[in-house]
Every structure is written in structure tokens, then in C-alpha cells.
Amino acid sequence: MTAVATATAERELGASRLRVGEIWRIVRLLAVNPTIFFGVPWMILGGAWAVTMVLALIMTGAGAPMEEAREGFRYSWAVLSPQWYLVVVGVQAVAYTFSFALGFGSTRRDFWLGMSVMFVLVSAEMAVAIATLVQLEQLTNGWWIGAGMFDALWYGQLGWGFDFLSTFVLQLLVLFVGASATTIYMRWRVRGMMVLLFGTVALVLILVASLTFTGSWPAVWSWLGGLTPTGLILLGLAAAAVAAVTGFLVIRRATPR
């Protein structure tokens, strides 16, 4: 009886203790094929950069002033091209690795924390690089041909730090959205995804209808327009945190198959 009680206490202690080694093992497991996290996003970004350079050469070759060309490129979304792929990366991180990790003795908490560490590393790596490339693009006046690949949208307006933080938060958000959506599929399968899809559409329609019939749109736009850059980053970080916590709560009951 004493032995059973001792074994139970040891398991409870192990469950409550942060197992750094197990968490890092999940990170290594996810990094077995580094191309998924560190290669393909840069292939996508490199392809978008090449297309941007060709377009800039065509515009300057046709006689368009360099400054006008750069102003036009400010509305390019090419700098965000890897984000759509990173949603898929979040999906794959759970769908292809979760069952394998549990089979080798990792807990659900170990898996989610290890995956979160990997997401942070990927987001930080790309955020540092993109924020630095924005600065290089500005220093070279658009790579000497007036091209605007990285110095676009909100980038290049508030310095390296804001570019880093905004990219870091955006990447975390899309990764956790993909991962969390996959936990819903693993927990409730197709029925859960249908409920998520139609429930989201219904909530959006209800919100739009309520704002429209109450005449609240001006107040909403005023609130959004009044958000500071720091407020926008915190809003994105809060959304990423909600997605991360939701995914963890769901995966605790998910059945790997």
C-alpha cells in the first residue's frame, strides 16, 4: 500500500514539475526536418523578393521615376507572403508530431510547451531577419533600383524595434491559430471543424448585424484608429495567447490516431 502511494506521489510530482529535457526533446523532434520551419518560409520570401526585383527593373526600364516606384511598392503585401504557409506549419506541427511524441513518453503538456518554444524560436528568427532587411532596403534606397519588398505596409515607419515586435507577434499568432485549429480536429474530428467554421461565420454575422443596426461602426473605427502601435502589438499578442491557451486546453482531451 505504501509503495503504491509513493509511486502515485512520484507521478503527481513529475506531472507538476517542468520537464525541461522533455520539452527540449519536442523541439528537437520538430526540428528533424528544419526545412519546414526555417527553409520553406525563406524560399517563399526569396521568391517574392525576386518577383519584386523584376517588377522594379521593368518599371525603371520603362522610365518610371525611382521615388514613384518605391511609393507604389509601399502597398505591396509581399513581405507577408510566408504568413499563409506558417498557418500550415502550425497545422503540421500538431497533426504529424503529436501522436509520435506521446508514443515516446512525452505528456501533452510537454508537447505543447515544446511546440511553443519552437514557435517562439521561428518567430524570433524571422522577426530579426525581416526587421534588419527593412533597414538594409532603406539604406540602399530599394536595393539601388527603387524596389520595395520589405519597406512596405507598416514596416520602416517606427524603427527596427517595432518591425521586430510586430513581425514576431504576427508569426506567433498565425502559428498558434494553425496549431489550435488542428487540436479541434483531433478532439472532435470533422464535426468539430464544422462547428468551428459555422460558429465563426455565425458570430461574425451577428457582430456585423449588431454594429450595423445600432450604428456603432463609427465608434469601432474611431477606437481602431486610436490604437497606438504598442496597443496593436499587445492586441495581437493577446490573440496569440488566447489561441495558445485554447489549443492547450483542447489537446489535453484529444485522442491521437
Order of alpha helices (4+ residues) and beta strands (2+ residues): alpha-alpha-alpha-alpha-alpha-alpha-alpha-alpha-alpha-alpha
